[in-house]
């Protein structure tokens, strides 16, 4: 708790010294209960969290922007986290010029410096695939997009057809922020319900032997100081037909894990070495948008470059992938209706090496799932001129990967009051006969209760 307060006070002091921006501060308390009767990931099913959110006012014209949430779990500190989604500074430029027909065209240029969220690919953003932008995976089944870190040059031209582009470059790389874990005497402790531990036993020379794990932590500099760059071109105005094209060369947001087994008396020691690897990414969004919503089709291509491990290690071999899917959003106040589909070809990960086995799931992962249908309804209205209700119901299913998810979120905010309350349900069901990356979370039905107070 003392460390949590120290980090928070340092962040607030830093923000105060850097900028006088309009930043909203919110204190929160949450209660989480796992509802599944067969939940066995941790000794307890119930957890408490206290937290702070610092978020810039989206309507303000401030140059400094921040979106940060930190949570502390008094019962189990391994569940505490700091989620820095965005922190950047804005430099704005304005230019006017006339073309040959004397039609005035306005060009607006903006330079962003820091960590910023952008919609590089609608498919990547909507489905939280983590191809372009890293993911906050404190809960792997409820990931959130985090911004890339670097320099963003953004230019939009107001003309008869509409055109804009974004250039990105950075010498820094931040990978996915995954679930925390505890490793003691070679064993992963059951302290975090969101961490899917690897197998605890292995078949070796026709015998089932226990496994002891040892993880070699990579040098931070070798992970963080890596160059990445990309660009996006946007065609079309705010209303009407549009096409967005993007490409990027960057380290993959997910780490690759090489491993080797060593027999030590009657146990097997597995040495794991994480490494980064690069990939080429290309995407396209095309569709039609109006005040009533948007209809679009998205494509996303990824070509990973396999990392190099020592020949004694089993290493992942990454297959290129092509993802596609349509999305349709319809707005009819106080409702919003959304339906989307995702299908990914390729993307398989096969371990190769002296001890690799075709029937063994790789320690490396990229996609939580590769095929799914999602429908969602949002509702927002004010009751009795006093209380605003924001509610959403999402259903996601995959016949190919055998899972179903329901998310039901409700937020109650009294007008002219600093208090807000929420009640959320997250239910999940899987087909145990199908081996997928989502299968370890089959007993993770959840109930969330929370309250927040705006300072």
C-alpha positions as CSV (number, residue, x, y, z in Angstrom):
1,X,0.0,0.0,0.0
2,X,2.8,2.4,0.8
3,X,4.4,1.7,-2.6
4,X,1.1,2.4,-4.3
5,X,0.7,5.8,-2.5
6,X,4.2,6.7,-3.3
7,X,3.8,6.0,-7.1
8,X,0.5,7.9,-7.2
9,X,1.9,11.0,-5.4
10,X,4.9,11.0,-7.8
11,X,2.6,10.9,-10.8
12,X,0.4,13.7,-9.6
13,X,3.5,15.8,-8.8
14,X,4.9,15.1,-12.3
15,X,1.7,16.1,-14.0
16,X,1.4,19.3,-11.9
17,X,5.0,20.3,-12.8
18,X,4.7,19.6,-16.5
19,X,1.3,21.1,-17.3
20,X,-1.6,23.1,-16.1
21,X,-4.0,21.0,-18.2
22,X,-7.5,20.2,-17.2
23,X,-7.2,16.7,-15.8
24,X,-10.2,15.0,-14.1
25,X,-9.3,12.9,-11.1
26,X,-11.5,10.1,-9.9
27,X,-11.2,7.8,-6.9
28,X,-12.8,4.4,-7.1
29,X,-13.6,1.2,-5.1
30,X,-14.5,-2.1,-6.8
31,X,-15.6,-5.5,-5.8
32,X,-15.0,-8.6,-8.0
33,X,-16.6,-12.0,-7.5
34,X,-16.1,-15.1,-9.6
35,X,-19.4,-16.8,-10.0
36,X,-18.5,-20.1,-11.5
37,X,-18.9,-23.1,-9.1
38,X,-15.8,-24.8,-10.6
39,X,-13.5,-21.7,-10.3
40,X,-10.2,-23.0,-8.9
41,X,-7.6,-20.5,-10.2
42,X,-7.1,-18.9,-6.8
43,X,-7.9,-19.8,-3.2
44,X,-10.5,-17.0,-3.0
45,X,-13.2,-16.0,-5.4
46,X,-13.7,-12.4,-4.1
47,X,-11.4,-9.4,-4.5
48,X,-11.4,-5.7,-3.6
49,X,-9.7,-2.9,-5.4
50,X,-9.1,0.8,-4.7
51,X,-7.9,3.0,-7.5
52,X,-7.4,6.4,-9.1
53,X,-8.0,7.5,-12.6
54,X,-6.4,10.6,-14.2
55,X,-7.9,11.6,-17.5
56,X,-7.8,14.8,-19.6
57,X,-11.1,16.5,-20.4
58,X,-11.8,15.5,-24.1
59,X,-13.6,18.8,-24.7
60,X,-10.7,21.0,-23.6
61,X,-8.1,22.5,-25.9
62,X,-5.2,21.6,-23.7
63,X,-2.0,20.5,-25.4
64,X,-1.1,17.9,-22.7
65,X,-3.2,14.8,-22.6
66,X,-3.3,11.9,-20.1
67,X,-5.3,8.7,-19.6
68,X,-4.1,6.7,-16.7
69,X,-5.7,4.3,-14.3
70,X,-4.0,2.5,-11.3
71,X,-5.6,-0.1,-9.1
72,X,-4.4,-1.6,-5.8
73,X,-5.6,-4.9,-4.5
74,X,-5.2,-5.0,-0.7
75,X,-5.8,-8.8,-0.4
76,X,-3.4,-9.7,-3.2
77,X,-0.9,-7.1,-4.4
78,X,-0.1,-9.2,-7.5
79,X,-3.4,-8.1,-8.9
80,X,-2.5,-4.4,-8.6
81,X,-1.7,-2.5,-11.9
82,X,-0.9,0.8,-13.6
83,X,-2.5,1.2,-17.0
84,X,-1.0,4.2,-18.9
85,X,-3.1,4.3,-22.1
86,X,-2.1,7.7,-23.3
87,X,0.3,10.5,-22.3
88,X,1.3,13.0,-25.0
89,X,1.9,16.6,-25.9
90,X,0.3,18.4,-28.9
91,X,1.8,20.9,-31.3
92,X,-0.7,22.4,-33.7
93,X,0.0,24.1,-37.1
94,X,-2.4,25.8,-39.5
95,X,-1.9,26.6,-43.1
96,X,-4.1,27.9,-45.9
97,X,-3.4,27.8,-49.7
98,X,-5.3,28.1,-53.0
99,X,-5.2,25.7,-55.9
100,X,-5.2,26.4,-59.6
101,X,-9.0,26.9,-59.6
102,X,-8.7,29.4,-56.7
103,X,-10.6,27.0,-54.5
104,X,-9.3,27.5,-50.9
105,X,-8.1,24.4,-49.3
106,X,-7.3,24.3,-45.6
107,X,-4.6,22.0,-44.3
108,X,-4.2,21.3,-40.6
109,X,-1.1,19.7,-39.3
110,X,-0.5,18.4,-35.8
111,X,2.5,16.9,-34.1
112,X,1.9,14.5,-31.2
113,X,4.8,13.5,-28.9
114,X,4.4,10.7,-26.5
115,X,2.1,7.7,-26.1
116,X,-1.1,8.1,-28.2
117,X,-4.0,5.9,-29.3
118,X,-4.9,6.0,-33.0
119,X,-7.3,4.0,-35.1
120,X,-4.7,2.4,-37.5
121,X,-7.1,-0.4,-38.3
122,X,-10.7,-0.7,-37.3
123,X,-10.4,-4.5,-37.2
124,X,-7.5,-4.2,-34.8
125,X,-9.2,-1.6,-32.6
126,X,-12.6,-3.1,-32.4
127,X,-11.5,-6.7,-31.7
128,X,-8.4,-5.7,-29.6
129,X,-6.1,-7.9,-31.7
130,X,-3.0,-6.2,-30.6
131,X,-1.4,-6.2,-34.0
132,X,-0.7,-2.4,-34.4
133,X,-1.1,-1.2,-30.8
134,X,-0.1,-3.0,-27.6
135,X,-2.8,-4.4,-25.3
136,X,-3.4,-4.0,-21.6
137,X,-4.1,-7.6,-20.7
138,X,-4.5,-7.5,-16.9
139,X,-7.5,-9.6,-17.8
140,X,-6.7,-11.4,-21.1
141,X,-10.3,-11.9,-21.9
142,X,-11.0,-8.2,-21.5
143,X,-8.0,-6.5,-23.2
144,X,-7.8,-2.7,-23.8
145,X,-5.8,-0.9,-26.5
146,X,-2.8,1.2,-25.4
147,X,-1.2,3.8,-27.6
148,X,2.1,3.5,-29.4
149,X,5.0,5.6,-28.1
150,X,6.8,8.0,-30.4
151,X,6.3,10.9,-32.8
152,X,3.0,11.3,-34.8
153,X,2.8,13.8,-37.6
154,X,-0.9,14.1,-38.5
155,X,-2.3,16.2,-41.4
156,X,-5.8,16.6,-42.6
157,X,-6.8,18.6,-45.7
158,X,-10.3,20.1,-46.0
159,X,-11.1,20.0,-49.7
160,X,-13.9,18.7,-52.1
161,X,-12.8,15.1,-51.6
162,X,-10.9,15.1,-48.2
163,X,-7.5,13.7,-47.6
164,X,-5.3,13.1,-44.6
165,X,-2.3,11.1,-43.5
166,X,-0.3,10.2,-40.4
167,X,3.4,9.5,-40.2
168,X,4.8,7.6,-37.2
169,X,8.3,6.9,-36.0
170,X,9.9,5.9,-32.7
171,X,13.1,4.6,-31.2
172,X,11.1,3.2,-28.3
173,X,8.9,0.1,-28.0
174,X,6.5,-1.0,-25.3
175,X,5.0,-4.6,-25.6
176,X,1.7,-5.9,-24.3
177,X,1.1,-5.5,-20.6
178,X,0.1,-9.0,-19.5
179,X,-1.2,-10.6,-16.3
180,X,1.3,-10.7,-13.4
181,X,2.5,-14.0,-12.0
182,X,4.5,-15.4,-9.1
183,X,7.2,-18.1,-9.6
184,X,8.6,-19.8,-6.5
185,X,10.9,-22.8,-6.5
186,X,10.1,-23.5,-10.1
187,X,6.3,-23.5,-9.6
188,X,3.8,-20.9,-10.7
189,X,1.7,-19.9,-7.7
190,X,-2.1,-19.8,-8.1
191,X,-2.3,-16.1,-7.0
192,X,-3.7,-14.5,-10.2
193,X,-6.9,-15.8,-11.8
194,X,-5.9,-14.1,-15.0
195,X,-2.6,-15.8,-15.5
196,X,-2.9,-19.1,-17.4
197,X,0.0,-21.2,-16.1
198,X,1.8,-23.6,-18.5
199,X,1.6,-27.4,-17.8
200,X,3.0,-28.6,-14.6
201,X,3.8,-32.1,-15.9
202,X,5.4,-33.5,-19.0
203,X,5.8,-36.9,-20.6
204,X,9.5,-37.8,-20.8
205,X,10.7,-41.2,-21.9
206,X,7.3,-42.7,-21.3
207,X,7.1,-41.3,-17.8
208,X,5.0,-38.4,-16.4
209,X,7.4,-36.1,-14.6
210,X,6.8,-32.8,-12.8
211,X,8.2,-29.6,-14.3
212,X,10.2,-26.8,-12.7
213,X,10.3,-23.5,-14.6
214,X,13.0,-21.0,-14.8
215,X,12.6,-17.8,-16.7
216,X,15.5,-15.7,-18.0
217,X,14.4,-12.1,-17.9
218,X,15.5,-10.2,-21.0
219,X,17.5,-7.0,-20.8
220,X,15.1,-4.1,-20.6
221,X,17.2,-2.0,-23.0
222,X,17.2,-4.8,-25.7
223,X,13.3,-4.8,-25.5
224,X,12.6,-1.1,-25.2
225,X,15.1,0.5,-27.5
226,X,13.9,-0.7,-30.9
227,X,13.0,1.3,-33.9
228,X,9.4,1.2,-35.4
229,X,7.8,3.3,-38.1
230,X,4.6,3.4,-40.0
231,X,2.1,5.5,-42.0
232,X,-1.6,5.8,-42.7
233,X,-3.4,7.5,-45.6
234,X,-7.1,8.5,-45.3
235,X,-9.4,9.3,-48.2
236,X,-12.9,10.7,-47.8
237,X,-14.7,13.3,-45.8
238,X,-16.5,13.0,-42.5
239,X,-19.6,11.9,-44.3
240,X,-19.8,9.7,-47.3
241,X,-17.5,7.0,-48.7
242,X,-14.0,6.5,-47.3
243,X,-10.9,4.4,-47.6
244,X,-8.1,4.2,-45.0
245,X,-4.8,2.5,-45.8
246,X,-2.0,1.8,-43.3
247,X,1.3,0.0,-42.9
248,X,3.9,-0.4,-40.2
249,X,7.2,-2.1,-39.5
250,X,7.6,-2.8,-35.8
251,X,8.3,-5.3,-33.1
252,X,5.4,-7.6,-32.4
253,X,3.5,-6.6,-29.3
254,X,3.6,-10.2,-28.0
255,X,6.9,-11.8,-27.0
256,X,8.2,-15.0,-28.4
257,X,9.2,-17.7,-25.9
258,X,12.0,-20.2,-26.6
259,X,12.5,-23.1,-24.1
260,X,14.6,-26.2,-23.5
261,X,14.1,-29.1,-21.1
262,X,16.8,-30.5,-18.8
263,X,16.3,-33.7,-16.8
264,X,17.3,-33.2,-13.2
265,X,17.0,-36.5,-11.3
266,X,13.2,-37.2,-11.3
267,X,12.1,-33.7,-12.4
268,X,12.3,-31.7,-15.7
269,X,13.6,-28.2,-15.6
270,X,12.3,-26.0,-18.3
271,X,14.4,-22.9,-19.1
272,X,12.3,-20.2,-20.8
273,X,13.9,-17.2,-22.7
274,X,11.6,-14.4,-24.0
275,X,12.6,-12.5,-27.1
276,X,11.1,-9.8,-29.3
277,X,10.6,-10.2,-33.1
278,X,9.6,-7.9,-35.9
279,X,6.7,-8.0,-38.3
280,X,5.3,-6.1,-41.3
281,X,1.7,-5.0,-41.0
282,X,-0.7,-3.7,-43.7
283,X,-4.4,-2.9,-43.4
284,X,-7.3,-1.3,-45.2
285,X,-10.7,0.0,-44.1
286,X,-13.3,0.9,-46.6
287,X,-16.9,1.9,-46.2
288,X,-19.6,4.5,-45.9
289,X,-20.5,6.8,-42.9
290,X,-23.2,9.2,-42.1
291,X,-24.9,10.7,-39.0
292,X,-26.8,7.4,-38.5
293,X,-23.6,5.3,-38.3
294,X,-21.1,3.5,-40.4
295,X,-20.8,0.3,-42.6
296,X,-17.4,-0.9,-43.5
297,X,-15.1,-3.8,-44.4
298,X,-11.7,-4.2,-42.9
299,X,-8.6,-6.2,-43.9
300,X,-5.5,-6.8,-41.8
301,X,-2.3,-8.6,-42.9
302,X,0.6,-9.5,-40.7
303,X,3.9,-11.1,-41.6
304,X,6.1,-11.9,-38.6
305,X,9.8,-12.5,-38.7
306,X,10.9,-15.5,-36.6
307,X,13.3,-14.7,-33.8
308,X,16.7,-16.5,-33.6
309,X,17.2,-18.8,-30.6
310,X,20.1,-21.1,-29.6
311,X,20.0,-24.4,-31.5
312,X,19.4,-26.2,-28.2
313,X,16.1,-24.3,-27.7
314,X,12.7,-25.1,-29.0
315,X,11.6,-21.9,-30.8
316,X,8.2,-20.7,-32.2
317,X,7.7,-20.6,-35.9
318,X,5.2,-17.8,-36.7
319,X,2.9,-18.1,-39.7
320,X,1.7,-15.0,-41.6
321,X,-2.0,-14.1,-41.1
322,X,-4.8,-12.4,-42.9
323,X,-7.8,-11.1,-40.9
324,X,-10.9,-9.7,-42.4
325,X,-14.4,-8.7,-41.3
326,X,-17.4,-6.4,-41.9
327,X,-18.7,-4.0,-39.2
328,X,-22.0,-2.2,-39.1
329,X,-22.9,0.5,-36.5
330,X,-26.4,2.1,-36.4
331,X,-27.3,5.0,-34.1
332,X,-30.9,5.7,-33.1
333,X,-31.0,7.6,-29.9
334,X,-31.0,6.5,-27.1
335,X,-29.7,3.3,-28.7
336,X,-26.7,2.2,-30.7
337,X,-26.6,-1.2,-32.5
338,X,-23.4,-2.9,-33.6
339,X,-22.6,-6.1,-35.4
340,X,-19.2,-7.3,-36.5
341,X,-17.5,-10.4,-37.8
342,X,-13.8,-11.5,-37.5
343,X,-12.1,-14.3,-39.4
344,X,-8.4,-15.0,-39.5
345,X,-6.6,-17.3,-41.9
346,X,-3.1,-18.5,-40.9
347,X,-1.5,-17.2,-37.7
348,X,-0.5,-20.6,-36.5
349,X,2.4,-20.9,-34.1
350,X,4.4,-24.2,-34.3
351,X,7.3,-24.9,-32.0
352,X,10.4,-26.4,-33.7
353,X,13.4,-27.8,-32.0
354,X,14.9,-30.9,-30.3
355,X,12.1,-31.4,-27.9
356,X,9.2,-29.9,-29.8
357,X,6.0,-31.8,-30.1
358,X,3.2,-31.3,-32.6
359,X,0.5,-32.0,-30.0
360,X,1.9,-29.5,-27.5
361,X,0.5,-26.0,-27.4
362,X,3.2,-23.3,-27.9
363,X,4.1,-21.1,-25.0
364,X,4.0,-18.2,-27.4
365,X,0.7,-16.6,-28.3
366,X,-0.6,-14.0,-30.7
367,X,-4.4,-14.2,-31.0
368,X,-6.8,-15.0,-28.2
369,X,-9.2,-16.2,-30.9
370,X,-9.3,-16.1,-34.7
371,X,-12.9,-16.3,-35.6
372,X,-16.0,-14.7,-33.9
373,X,-19.3,-12.9,-34.3
374,X,-20.0,-9.9,-32.1
375,X,-23.3,-8.1,-31.5
376,X,-23.8,-5.2,-29.1
377,X,-26.5,-2.8,-28.0
378,X,-25.8,0.4,-26.1
379,X,-28.4,2.5,-24.3
380,X,-27.9,6.0,-22.8
381,X,-30.6,8.2,-21.3
382,X,-31.5,10.4,-18.4
383,X,-34.2,9.4,-15.9
384,X,-36.2,11.8,-13.7
385,X,-33.9,14.6,-14.8
386,X,-31.4,13.4,-12.2
387,X,-29.7,10.1,-13.2
388,X,-27.9,9.2,-16.4
389,X,-27.8,5.5,-17.2
390,X,-25.2,4.1,-19.7
391,X,-25.8,0.5,-20.4
392,X,-24.4,-2.0,-22.9
393,X,-25.0,-5.6,-23.7
394,X,-22.5,-7.5,-25.8
395,X,-22.8,-11.1,-27.1
396,X,-19.8,-12.8,-28.7
397,X,-19.7,-16.3,-30.1
398,X,-17.5,-18.5,-32.2
399,X,-18.6,-21.8,-33.8
400,X,-15.1,-22.6,-34.9
401,X,-13.4,-22.1,-31.5
402,X,-16.4,-23.1,-29.4
403,X,-16.9,-20.2,-27.0
404,X,-19.6,-17.8,-26.0
405,X,-19.3,-14.6,-24.0
406,X,-21.8,-12.1,-22.6
407,X,-20.9,-8.7,-21.2
408,X,-23.6,-6.6,-19.5
409,X,-22.4,-3.3,-18.2
410,X,-24.4,-0.6,-16.3
411,X,-23.2,2.8,-15.1
412,X,-25.3,5.1,-13.0
413,X,-24.3,8.8,-12.7
414,X,-26.3,11.3,-10.8
415,X,-26.3,14.7,-12.6
416,X,-24.6,17.5,-10.8
417,X,-23.0,15.0,-8.5
418,X,-19.5,13.6,-8.2
419,X,-20.7,10.0,-7.5
420,X,-21.1,7.2,-10.0
421,X,-21.9,3.5,-9.5
422,X,-21.7,0.5,-11.8
423,X,-22.8,-3.1,-12.0
424,X,-21.2,-5.4,-14.6
425,X,-21.5,-9.1,-15.5
426,X,-19.1,-11.1,-17.7
427,X,-20.1,-14.7,-18.5
428,X,-18.1,-17.1,-20.6
429,X,-18.7,-20.6,-21.8
430,X,-16.3,-22.8,-23.8
431,X,-16.2,-26.2,-25.5
432,X,-13.6,-28.2,-23.6
433,X,-13.2,-30.6,-26.6
434,X,-11.6,-27.7,-28.6
435,X,-8.1,-26.6,-27.6
436,X,-8.0,-22.8,-27.9
437,X,-6.2,-19.9,-26.1
438,X,-9.5,-18.9,-24.5
439,X,-10.1,-22.4,-22.9
440,X,-8.2,-21.7,-19.6
441,X,-10.7,-18.9,-18.8
442,X,-13.8,-21.1,-19.0
443,X,-14.6,-20.8,-15.3
444,X,-14.2,-17.0,-15.2
445,X,-17.8,-15.8,-14.9
446,X,-17.6,-12.5,-13.1
447,X,-19.7,-9.9,-11.1
448,X,-18.3,-6.4,-10.7
449,X,-19.7,-3.8,-8.3
450,X,-18.1,-0.4,-8.1
451,X,-18.3,3.3,-7.1
452,X,-16.3,6.3,-8.0
453,X,-16.0,9.9,-6.8
454,X,-14.8,12.8,-9.0
455,X,-12.5,15.2,-7.1
